[in-house]
Amino acid sequence: MTNKYTLDRIDDGFYVFLKRDDESEQLIIPLEEVKVNLNEGDIVEIETNETGYRFEVLKEETSDMKEKVSNLLEKLKNKK
């Protein structure tokens, strides 16, 4: 099964992911089980299988989201 998540934070030896379509749903994975380099805010596709997890960083979606957030912050700054 594959789902999209955003890496919310790294907390006490665990990656904390929030599900893209329902951020109230968290997926917490120990650091040693993640074999890819991840940064907070990355959007990833996570597939669970019998051997653990498979991660795919969705670079284009991450870049698009960071740009949207940056634009929103800029609009908020200009309203002052």
C-alpha angles and dihedrals in degrees: 000000000000127000136170119241138174118225101239100179148325108247128180096329097323137099110228113207127187119210111247098228096036114029091186086073113082132192114201117195128177114248093241092061093059112082097179130077109255134181129198109273095030115139111222138179110226122196119191117209140159093281097047129265137345117203130200118182109220096215097178094049090046091050092048092050093048089051092051091050091047091051092049091050090050091052090050092050091051093053092066 
